[in-house]
Amino acid sequence: MRAAVRPFNPIMNTQTYRIFSHAVFFALGAILAGSSLAEAPAQTPPGKPIFDGKTLGNWKATDFAGHGDVSVKDGQIDMATGEPLTGVNYTGALPPASYEVSLDAMRVDGSDFFCGLTIPVGAEHVTFVVGGWGGTVVGISNVNWEDASENETTQYKKFDNGKWYHLRVRVTPAKIEAWIDDEQVVNLDLAGKRLSMRHGEIELSMPFGIAAYRTHAAFKNVQLRPL
C-alpha cells in the first residue's frame, strides 16, 4: 500500500513563519544599515595647528614699511597697528592644491581690515579681506583684476572690536569658499576667472601670510588641513 501523500499547504505553520519573518527582518536591517553607512558623510578630520600659542615658530613678521610690533601674548599672535600694514608670513611647508585654513581673528582696535589672509590658489595668490575699506568689506582680492571692494565676492558686514570671529577658507582647483563663523561669505567658481594679488605692499604677504591695515589685530587657533 502506498503511503498517503500530505498535500502541499501554501500557508506556513506558525513556527516556520516566525523563522522566515525573522530572517527577512535581519536581512533588510543589514541592507539598510549598509546603505546608511555608505551614504553617511565622512567625518571632517581636524586641521593641523600651525601656531602653537607659545612662540611664533614658523611665523615671522612681514617686512612691511612702518609695520607694528609682532609678538605672542596669551596664546595669540598680537600684531600692533602699522602705518599702514603689520603682518606675519608662514615659513613652513605650503599647502597642496586642495586645502582648508582656519583661524580665529579679532580686531582689537582700529577701523579697517583686521585679517588679510593671503593664500596660494594653484599658481596664483589671492587675499581674503575681512573688514576692509573702512571696516565692513569682505571679499577676495583680486578677481579679474578687481579687488575685494568691487568684484563678485564683495560683501559688507559689521565687525565689533574686541570680538573673536572664526574664519575658514577652503581652496580647490575649482572653487574658493570662505566662512565667517557659520555664514558662508565666498562661493567663487574659478572657471574662466583671472586671480591675482592687489598691487602694493600686500604682495609681501605671498605666498602665505596674514596682514592688518592700520589696525591692532590678534589671531589664534590657526590650522591647516589638506583636503
C-alpha positions in Angstrom: 0.0 0.0 0.0 1.3 3.4 -0.9 1.8 5.9 1.9 -0.6 8.8 1.9 1.0 11.9 0.4 0.4 15.0 2.5 -1.0 17.7 0.3 1.1 20.9 -0.1 0.0 23.6 2.2 0.8 27.0 0.9 0.2 28.5 4.3 3.2 28.2 6.6 2.8 26.9 10.1 3.4 29.3 12.9 7.0 28.2 13.8 8.1 28.3 10.1 6.6 31.7 9.6 8.4 33.1 12.7 11.8 31.8 11.5 11.2 33.2 8.0 10.0 36.6 9.1 13.0 37.0 11.5 15.4 36.1 8.7 13.8 38.7 6.4 13.8 41.3 9.2 17.5 40.9 9.8 18.4 40.8 6.1 16.5 44.0 5.5 18.2 45.6 8.5 21.6 44.7 7.3 20.8 46.1 3.8 19.5 49.3 5.3 22.4 49.7 7.7 24.9 49.1 4.9 23.2 51.7 2.7 23.1 54.2 5.6 26.8 53.7 6.2 27.6 54.1 2.6 25.6 57.4 2.3 26.8 58.9 5.6 29.3 61.7 5.0 32.8 61.1 6.3 33.7 62.9 9.5 35.8 66.0 8.8 39.2 65.4 10.3 40.7 68.2 12.4 43.2 70.5 10.9 46.9 70.6 11.9 47.8 73.5 14.2 50.4 75.7 12.6 50.7 78.1 15.6 51.3 76.6 19.0 50.2 79.6 21.0 53.6 79.9 22.7 56.1 81.1 20.1 55.9 82.4 16.5 57.6 79.2 15.4 57.2 79.1 11.6 55.7 82.6 11.5 57.8 85.7 11.1 57.0 89.4 10.9 56.4 90.6 7.3 58.8 93.3 6.3 56.2 96.0 5.7 57.5 99.6 5.9 56.1 101.1 9.1 54.9 97.8 10.5 53.9 97.5 14.2 55.4 95.0 16.7 54.5 91.3 16.4 54.5 89.2 19.5 52.9 86.2 21.2 50.6 87.1 24.1 48.1 85.0 26.0 48.2 82.2 23.3 47.7 84.7 20.5 49.7 86.3 17.7 49.4 90.0 18.6 50.0 92.5 15.7 50.2 96.1 16.8 48.9 98.9 14.5 51.1 99.6 11.5 51.4 102.6 9.2 49.8 101.2 7.2 50.4 97.4 7.4 51.5 94.9 10.0 51.7 91.2 9.2 53.2 87.7 9.5 54.3 85.2 6.9 54.2 81.5 7.3 57.5 79.9 6.5 56.6 76.2 6.9 55.5 73.8 4.1 52.9 75.3 1.8 49.5 73.6 1.4 48.7 71.3 -1.5 46.3 72.2 -4.3 43.3 71.5 -2.2 43.2 72.6 1.4 41.4 74.4 4.2 42.9 77.0 6.5 41.1 78.3 9.6 41.8 80.7 12.4 40.2 82.9 15.0 40.7 86.7 14.3 40.0 89.8 16.3 40.2 93.5 15.6 41.5 94.7 18.9 41.4 98.4 17.9 41.1 100.3 14.7 38.6 100.6 11.9 39.9 98.7 8.8 40.7 95.2 7.8 41.9 93.1 10.7 42.6 90.0 8.6 44.0 90.0 5.1 44.7 86.3 4.6 46.9 85.8 1.6 47.0 82.2 0.3 48.1 80.3 -2.8 45.5 79.2 -5.3 47.2 77.0 -7.9 50.0 79.1 -9.4 48.4 82.4 -8.3 47.8 84.1 -4.9 44.8 86.0 -3.5 43.9 87.8 -0.3 40.7 87.1 1.7 39.9 90.5 3.2 37.9 90.8 6.3 36.7 94.2 7.4 38.4 96.4 4.8 37.7 99.8 3.2 36.6 101.5 6.4 35.8 98.3 8.4 33.0 96.5 6.6 34.1 95.0 3.2 34.6 91.2 2.9 35.8 89.6 -0.3 38.7 88.2 -2.4 41.4 90.4 -3.9 41.7 90.2 -6.9 39.2 88.5 -9.2 39.5 89.6 -12.9 41.8 92.4 -11.8 39.1 93.8 -9.4 39.8 94.0 -5.7 37.6 92.8 -2.8 35.6 96.1 -2.8 34.4 95.8 -6.4 34.1 92.2 -7.6 31.5 89.4 -7.4 32.7 88.3 -3.9 32.1 91.7 -2.3 30.0 91.8 0.8 29.5 94.2 3.7 29.5 93.1 7.3 29.7 94.8 10.7 32.6 93.8 12.9 32.9 94.7 16.6 36.3 95.5 18.1 37.3 93.1 20.9 35.2 90.2 19.4 36.6 86.9 18.1 35.5 85.7 14.6 36.1 82.2 13.3 37.4 82.4 9.7 37.6 79.4 7.4 38.8 79.3 3.8 38.6 76.3 1.5 40.6 76.1 -1.8 40.3 73.5 -4.5 41.2 73.8 -8.2 37.6 74.5 -9.0 36.5 76.9 -6.2 37.3 79.3 -3.4 34.9 79.2 -0.4 35.0 81.1 2.8 33.0 81.3 6.0 32.9 83.8 8.9 31.6 81.9 11.9 28.8 79.7 10.4 28.0 82.1 7.5 29.4 81.4 4.0 30.6 84.6 2.6 32.5 83.5 -0.5 31.5 80.8 -3.0 33.6 81.6 -6.1 33.8 79.3 -9.1 37.2 79.6 -10.7 36.3 78.6 -14.2 37.3 81.5 -16.5 38.5 83.7 -13.6 41.8 85.5 -13.5 43.2 85.6 -10.0 45.9 88.0 -8.8 47.2 90.0 -5.8 46.2 93.6 -5.3 49.2 95.7 -6.4 51.2 97.2 -3.5 52.9 96.2 -0.2 50.3 93.5 0.4 52.2 91.4 -2.2 54.8 90.9 0.6 52.3 88.5 2.2 52.8 86.0 -0.5 52.8 83.1 -0.6 51.0 82.6 2.7 50.5 85.3 5.3 48.2 87.4 7.5 48.1 91.2 7.5 46.1 94.0 9.1 45.7 97.6 7.9 46.1 100.4 10.4 44.5 98.1 12.9 45.6 96.3 16.0 44.8 92.7 15.4 45.1 89.3 17.1 45.0 85.7 15.9 44.8 82.2 17.5 43.9 78.6 16.7 45.5 78.8 13.2 45.1 75.4 11.5 45.8 73.9 8.1 44.1 70.9 6.6 44.8 69.2 3.3 41.7 68.0 1.5 
